[in-house]
Amino acid sequence: MNSLETVMPDLTYLFINENATVHYQKEVAELVETAILNQEGHLTHTGALAADTGYFTGRAPKDRFIVYDDLTKDEIWWGPVNQPISADSAGTLLEQVGAYLGERELYVRDGLAVSDPDHCVSIRAITETAFQNIFVNNLFIRPGTADVNARPDWSILAAPGFRCPNPEQYGLRQSNFVIIDFTRQVILIAGTAYTGEIKKGMFSVLNFILPLRKRILPMHCSANTDTSGSTALFFGLSGTGKTTLSADHDRLLVGDDEHGWDAGGIFNFEGGCYAKCVGLDRTREPEIFDAIRFGALLENTVFYPGSRTPDYENTTKTENTRVAYPIEHIAGSVRSGRAPAPKNIFFLTADAFGVIPPISLLSTTQAMYHFISGYTAKVAGTEVDVKIPQAVFSACFGEAFLPLHPAHYAELLRGRLTGTDIRVWLVNTGWIAGPYGVGRRIKLDYTRAMVRAALAGSLHDAAFRTHPVFKLQYPTACPGVPDAIMDPVSLWANDTAYYAQANRLAALFVENFKKFETAVSADVRAAGPYIP
């Protein structure tokens, strides 16, 4: 038994030596001290710890696997997102990683996922570094007490220093890997220190177990509410404004990324936030900026020369600079992580083609269609060889984390919407008056005004028009927004050019949806765009 502790968790079920040196449930202050002594990071001028994750500064989706066995073989949406690995290979790799960790100083933390006590999942994370353990503390729900003798529902092993010497023998692509084993209830992360793998590994687990066992809709979205219980959900891929629009000083943040929805309402899966830092400043996002203080963990940021002040414009290491902090670092956040069912849902898209209306009201089947599509666009310059706008589709606005077929989640959404007065809006935070390079990006102030009008109910009685290609119902007026902005066609100099562009984008929607057609009902298929 470790002399540093009187009681240690039993980790032998993970093949970790019972004599391993283990730091269990350490205070964040002690973990920060340890990280600095181990040269894992440095303090910033606000007291946050800044650490580097090494070679991997983002997830490695091509190196993520799910164990193929009797539990998963007929349920998982197998393919490029969910790659199979045999139970034997996963078991052998678990033994190897466990043996590797057993020879090192370890940091072990017990926590919870899912804030609703009826659905919570207990987690034990074993990390090779102190800074990873700070991340676990910040992102998972922090229990008031931890039972060292209790076997958790799920265990996460994070071993960034382990490299598989013969990956091809186990069906791996290279020496790093993430393996989710639903039978053993273990997430195995090796060869990468990027902490997002810990967060998203557990999100993938919840996306499998909650719908199948409890008919809960898991959602990759942010959520806020107000004192009267008027909850709103915000779905959107990177660059669409999900974090910015949900962080409203007049409303209460429930959570910034992962939620569930059952008959009783919505609930946060997490106990913290994992926000992007690129371009961060106090003027635009004061809540996030001020959350970066002692206890927060910055990843892969760069300091201004000769200082401990982060330069959030500097993307030398990566554009995916991040900060992890407990949700209580956000003033006015909902500490319980729970809120009533939403009254409004916003699907955010940064349409670089310039044809989607600034805001549209969706029917239930249109909501399912656009939920499955998960559309946004890349613009020129964001990636090598991107010269013109490119459509991006990510099912349910989080395809990389969906173990089940997207149609399964869409039907759960239908069940939550049917028989209610919940309004679902498609909001274009991208380009108007032309495509990228010709038109302009809609002003954030206008988008905020439309979202606030939707929340206040002042769009309910507006006059609506039907888009002839996308069949979207869009209002012709909104308080605080010039009427001309509301009509996507009138902003273009040439109607013919507009409809040619709209047809091009519609064709991309139709082509993308072909892979889902056999799994969805006819009414959902009919909710897509119409191409003359």
C-alpha positions, 0 to 999 in steps of 0.5 A: 500500500502506498505510504502517502495514503491510508486507503487506496482504491483497488486497481487490480481489475485494470491489471495495475499493480497493487503496489503502484504509487497512487495519488487518490482524489488529490486537491487541485492545489496539490495537483497544480504544484505537482504538475509544475514540479514535474514540468508539465506546465506553468502558471499564468498571470491569473493563476491558471495552469498552462500545459502542453499536450504534446504531439496530439493537440486534438482528437485522433478519430481514425485511431478510435475503436469500439470493441466488437462483441455480442453486446455491440455487434448488432447495435453499433453504427459500424463504419469510419466513425465506429471502427471495430476491434476484437475483444481479445485485442482490446483485452490484451492492450488493457493488460499492457496498459495496466502493466505500464501504468502500474510502474508509474506514479498515478493520479486517480480521481472518482467522479460522476457523469450526468447531473440527474441523480436518476441517471448518473454514471460513476467514473474512475479515471487513472491518469499518468499526469497531474494535469490530466487529473485536473482536467478530470476534476474540472470536466466531470461532476465532483461528488461531495464524497468518494467511496474508495472501495466502490467499483465504478460503473466506468473506468478510464485509463489515460496513458499518454506515454504508452506506445503500442510497439506492434499496432498492426497485430491488434488491428490498429492504425498506429501506436496511439489509440482510444478503445471503448469497451462496453462489456468491460466498461473501460475506456482505454486511451494511450499514446496521446495526452490530449485531454479531449479524448477523455471527455469525448470518450465518455460522451460516446459511452453515454450516447450508447447506454442512455438511449438504449437503456433509458430512452434518453436523448443525448445531445451535443449542444449548449443550454441556458435558461432564465429564472422563469424556466424558459430553457433553450438549446443551441446545436452547432459545429465549430465556428457557428457561434454555439458558445457565443450565443449561449453565453448570454449575461441575461440568462443562466448557463446550464452547460456548454456542450453535452446534455440529456433530455428525458420526460423530466427536462434536460440535464448537463452530462458534465461539471465543467466547460472545455472552451476554445481559446483562439481569439478569446478576449474579454469584450466578446466573451467575458464569461469565458475570459474571466473563468480562466483563473486558478483551477482552470487548465489551459492547453497548448496556448502561447505566452506573450514573450517575457510574460505569463500572459497567454496570447490567445491570437497565437496559434503557433502550436494549434488553432485548437487551444482550449481551457477546461474549468469547473462550471462554477467559474461561470457567474450565474451558471446553474449549479444543479446542471438541470433545467425544464424541457426547452421551449426553443431549440436553435440549430446553428449553421455558418452557411458560406454559400450565402443562401440559408435564411438568417432564421427559419422555423422548422416543422418536426420532420424538418427538425429531424432532417436538419438534425440528421444533416448537421450542416455548416460550411468551411470557407477558403483559408480555413484548411489547405486546398479549401479555395471555395466554400465547402459544405460540412455535414456532421450527423446530429451535430456530433457524428464523431461521437455517435455509436448508434445510427443517427436515425435513432437519435432523430426519432428520440427527438421526434418523441420529445417534440411531438405534442408540444409547443417547442419551437425549433429554429434554423439560424444562419450565422454565416454569409448573406448577400452572396457567398463567402468572398462576395457577400458578408457575414451577418452581424452578431448583433442581428443574430443575437436580436433574432435569438432573443426575439425567438426566446421572447416569443415576438417572432411567433406572430410575424409574417412568414415566407416559404423558401422555394428550394429549402421549404423553410418558413422564415419571418419577414421582420424581427425587432432590432433587425432591418427587414432587408436582412431577413430575406435571403434572396433580396440581398443578392444582386441577382436572383438567378445567381441566388437560386443557382447557388441555392440549388447547388447547396440543396444538391449537396444536402440531398447527396449527403442524406442518401446514406440515411434514407433507408433508416428514416421514415418517408416524412423525414425524407420528404422534409429535405430541399426541393430541387426543380 
